[in-house]
Amino acid sequence: MDAQVGIIGAGPAGIAAGVQLKRFHMPSIIFEKREVGGLIANAYRVDNTLLFPEGISGKEFARRLKNYAERYGLEIHTEEAVRIEVGDEIRVKTDKAAYSFKYLIVATGTRPKTLSFPEFKYHITDIEEKYEKILIVGGGDIALDYALSAAEKCSNVIVLYRSTLKALPTLQKEVKENPRINLVRGEILDIFGKKVKTTAGMLTADVFLGAVGRVPNIEIVEGIIHPNIYLAGDVKNGIYRQSSLAIADGIHVAMKIWRRERYGNP
């Protein structure tokens, strides 16, 4: 085996699991196709951890996760896991190599629901340059969180939501108080270049960002049943997607693996 435990995903759950395993002296390899921190880097502000009562930006949270991983000497490979095969060992095939493990933790988080228009991007971190106008579609936490981030990059942010705003009341209040953000109730009918035809009238934007929901990014283990494969974090927590829960979940799974290895407990 390449290590006792493989971990797919270097977000809060994956890093927390890797650190806890390191404390148990159980070697692991973590696979992350982008950057340590995963999608947490997209967050305007993370408010739900007791260690940061004033909140912390997603980018800063990701930076601290990376430092945390380096402090514990976690082995992180910048590789995308593309296939899992099970037998006497669990084999993880990436876009670069193949690895074997006794245990596997899948902490792949979620992926965005997509719209039927190819013009849309789905991560605020994909928008690095400054624009005059940004159109964000969605009415949940992610949409309003993205709006606050976008308002720091451009002077006009339009949030187009279909029926009602479903975001946290604190997010709604902050967005409504931001003079750069306009909330518009309606649906997209068509897009012509920078012009958007909606049920609320014609809108214009330089870039389009979709934030209409997320689904578990679980395809890599779909249909696979194995007692030594564990899910951790947002990939299994449904609507309860919080960084604090993901961290706790990663630690919990690592402890279960250690107990299984030491005592044979399921």
N, C-alpha and C positions, 0 to 999 in steps of 0.2 A: 504494500500500500504506500501511496505517496504521503499520507497523513492519516490519523485516526478519523478526523472529521473534515468534511468539505462544507463550505458555506457559500451559497450563491447569493450575492447581494451585500454591499458594504454600506448600507444605510444604518440607521440607529439600531435596528434589531440584529443585523449581521455583525456589526462591530461589538455590540454588547455581548452577544453570544461568544464571539472570538476571545474577548477579554476574559470572560468568566471561564472559558475552557483553558485559557493560558494559566489562570490561577489554580486550576486543577492539574496542571502539567499535562494537559491533553493537547497534542499538536493539531493545528488546523490550517487549512489553506482557504483563503477567501477570494472569490472571483467577483470582479466588478467591471462591467463593460465601459463605464464612464469614469466618474470621479468618486472618491470616498464621500459618503454623505447621501448619495442617491438623490432622490427627488426633494429631500429636505432643503436643498439649496434654492429651490424655487420659492420658498416661503418668504413673504415680506417680513413677518415677525412670528417667532415661536413663543407663545405665552403660557404653555401648559406644563412647564417644568418648574418645580419649586426652587431649583438652583438659580434660576434667572427671573426673579420677581418682576423686573422691569421689562422683561421680554428680551429676545435676542434675534437678530436677523438669521434667515435661513443659511445665507452664505457663511456667516460667522459660526453658526452651529456646525456646519459641515467642516469648517476649518478646525474647530476644536475636536470633532470626531477623528479627523485625520491625525491630529497631534496625539490624541488618546491612543490611537492604534499604533503610532510610532513609538510611544512611550513603552508599550507592552511588547513591541517587536513582532506585531502580527504580520504574517506572510500574506500579502495581498497581491494578486495577479490581475493586471489589466487585460482581462480576457472575457469574452462573452460565452457563457455556457449555452450550448445549442442542443444538446441531447443527453438524456440520462438512460443508462442501461443497468438492469439489476440482475444479480445472480448471487454467487458466493460473496462477491464484493459489489459495491455500488460504483459504477463507472460514470464519470462526468466527461463528456467530450465538449471541448471549447473550440473556438475558431482558430486556435493555435496548437492545441495538444490534447492528450487524453490522460485522465487521472483516475486512481482507484482509492476508495475510502471504505471504512467500516460503517460510518454514519454520515448522513447528509442533512444539513439544515437549509431549507429553501426560504430565503428572506428577500424575495424578489419584488415585494411591494405591489404597486398597482400600475395600470396603464390607463391613459385617457380614453374616454369614449370619443369617437370621431364624428364630425359633421360631414354632410354630403358635398362639401365644397373643398376642392383641393387647395384653395388659397390659405387655409387655416394652419397656423402653428399651434402647439399645445403646451409648450413650456416657456415660462417667462424668461428663463435663462437662454433661450434661443434668440432672444431679441436683445442684441448687444448695442447696436447703434441707436441713436436718438431719432425719434420720429415726431412729427407735429401732432398727428392724430392716431390713436389706437382704438380699435373696436374689439371689445371682449364680449363673448356670448356665454351667458350662464348667470344663475342667480344664487349659487351656493357659496360656501366658504372659499373655495378655490378661486372662483371668479372675482369676488370682492378683494381677496388677498392679492391677486394679480393686479387688480385695479390700483391698489395702493402702491405697489411696486412700479407700475407703469407711470403713475402720476409723478414719480421722481425723474422720469426720463422724457416726458413730453407734456405739452401744455393742455392737451384735450384728450381725455379718456372717456369713451362711451361704453357703458355696460348695458347690453341688450338682454333682457330677461323675459322669459315667455309668459309666465303667469304671476307668480309671487316670488318675492325674495325669500330664500330659505337659509340664508347665512345667519351666523350668530348675531344676536342683537348688538353686541359691542362692535362687530365689524360693520354692520349696517350703519350704526351711528357715526363711526369714523369716516366711512365713505361719503355719507350724506353731508358731512361737514367739510369735505375736501372740495374747494372751488374748482379744481381741475377735472373732477369726475362728474359725469352726467349719467343718470339712470334713466333708461328708456324701456318701456314695456312694449314688446312686440316680437315678431318672428321674421327671420330672413326668408325672402322669396327668391332673390337672385342676386348675383354679383357681376358687375361690369367694370373690370379694372379696379379703380378705387371707389367706385360708387356701389352702394348697397341698397337694393330695393327691399323694404321691410313693410310689415303691416302698419307700422307707425309713420311711414313716409320714407323718403330718400335720405340716406346718410352717406357720408364719405369718410374714408380712413386710409391711412398709409400702410397699415399692417393689421392683420386679423388674428385674433387669439381665441381658441376654443377652450371653454372650461365648463362643459356640460355634465361632468361626472366622471367617475373612475370605476374601473372593474379590477378584480384581482388578476395579477400577472402570473397566472398559474399554469400556462400551457405546457411548460417544460416537464411537469410531473402529472399532467392530466392522464388518467387511466392507469397510473402506476400505484400499486399498493405494496408497501414494504415496511416492516416494523421498525427499521432503522432510518427511515426518512421522516423528518419533522418539518412542519411549517411554522414560521415565526413572523410576527409583526403584521403589517397591513395586508399581506397576501392572504391571511386567514381571518382577520378581525372584522370583515364586513364594513358596516357603517361606522364602527368604532375605530376610526383611523386617527390616532393621536401619537405623537412622538414618545410621550412618556409611557404609553401602553406598549409601544413597539420595543422600547428599551427593556421594560420589565419582562416582556414575552421572550426576548432573546436570552436574557439571564435564566428564565424559567426553563427553557428548552435545554440550555447547556447543563443545568443542574440535573435534569431528567436523564440526559445522556450519561453524565458522570455516575449517577446512581445505578443506571442500567449496567454500565461497564464494571462498576465495583461490586455491586450486590446482586446483579441479575434481575433487578426489579423492572417490570415493563414500564 
